[in-house]
Amino acid sequence: MGTWQNCPLSWALTGFQFQPVAPVEVASRLVAFALDRPVGPVPDIGGPRAYPLADLLTGYLRASHRCRPIVPLRLPGKAACAVRNGANLAPDRAVGHQTWEDFLAERV
């Protein structure tokens, strides 16, 4: 998290959701694809659950025993609109079992 940890505020992009997937689960998928025959582009994947960015931040702050205000920030533009509409998510291709809460309990 670097410099972000020292900032007195956190910004949460409103309407943004993310579907975190554990690195070990991504790695196992990559190995499976590498060992299989070439098939061209592979499907997108996501973690087992999508979370609003504010929930990810709140969970991290709580797990790391930090307290700071989370300021909502709305980004303009087509790319931000696409993310707000879920273009970055893959709910029908969720992989793995580790949730954000599991990750925080293990790593923070």
N, C-alpha and C positions, 0 to 999 in steps of 0.2 A: 504494500500500500504506500510505502515511501513517504513523500512530503504530505500526502493527504492526511496522514495520521496526526500531523501537527497543526492542521487547520482548525480554527475554532468553529467552523460551520461545515455542514455537508449539504451538497446539492443533489436533489433527486429529480431527474428528468421526468416530468409528468406524463403519464400514459405509457412510459417505456416498461416493457417486461422482458425478462431474460430467463432462459431455460438452462441453468448451469448443469454441466455434466462433469463428472469426476475425471481427472486426467488418466487414471488407470483404465477407466472404461473406454475412453477415447483411444488409448494405446492398444487395447485389445481389439478394437474394431479396425484400427490401422493395420495391425499384424494380420488379421483375417483377410483384409483386402489385399495386402502385399503377397500373401501366400496363395491367393486364388488366381485364376487366369485373368488377364486384363479385360476390363469391361467398360472402360471409358469413365466418365464422371460417376462418382458414387453419390448416393442420396445424402442429404443433410441429416444430421442427428441432433438431438437435444437431450437434456437430462429428463428425469422422471416427472418434473413439475416446473411450470412457469411461475415466476414471481414478479410482482411489481418491484421496480428498482428501490422504492422507498422501503419495502419489506426486507430486501437484501441488506440495505444499509442499517436499518434498525436492528436486524439480527446480528450483524457484525459488531455494531457498537455495543449491544448488550453483552455479547459473548466476550468481547475484549474489555469489558468494564469501563467503557467510555460513555460520556454523556455530552451530547452537543445537539443543537437544533438542526433539523433537516429542512432545508429551504426548497420548496418546489420551484422548478425552472422549466418553462415550456420553450422548447426549441422550435423555430419556424422552419419551413422548407419541405420539399418533397421527400427527402430521405427521412427526416424526422417523422413525417406523416406516415410513411411506410412502416417505420418501426412501431409507431403507436397503433397501427392497424395489424401488427403481428407478423410482418414480413420476415422478421429475424427468428421466428419460432418454428419448431417442427413437432407439433403436438402428436401427430400421427406416426412419428418416427422417434419416439422417446426410447432411450436406451439406459441401461444401468438401474441401480437401485439406490445409490447414495443421494440423499436429498441435501439441500443447503443446510438444514438443521443438523444432519449427520456430519457434514463437513465441518461445521463450526464446533461441534462437540469434540471432534477428533483433533482439529488443528489449531484452534484458537485458545 
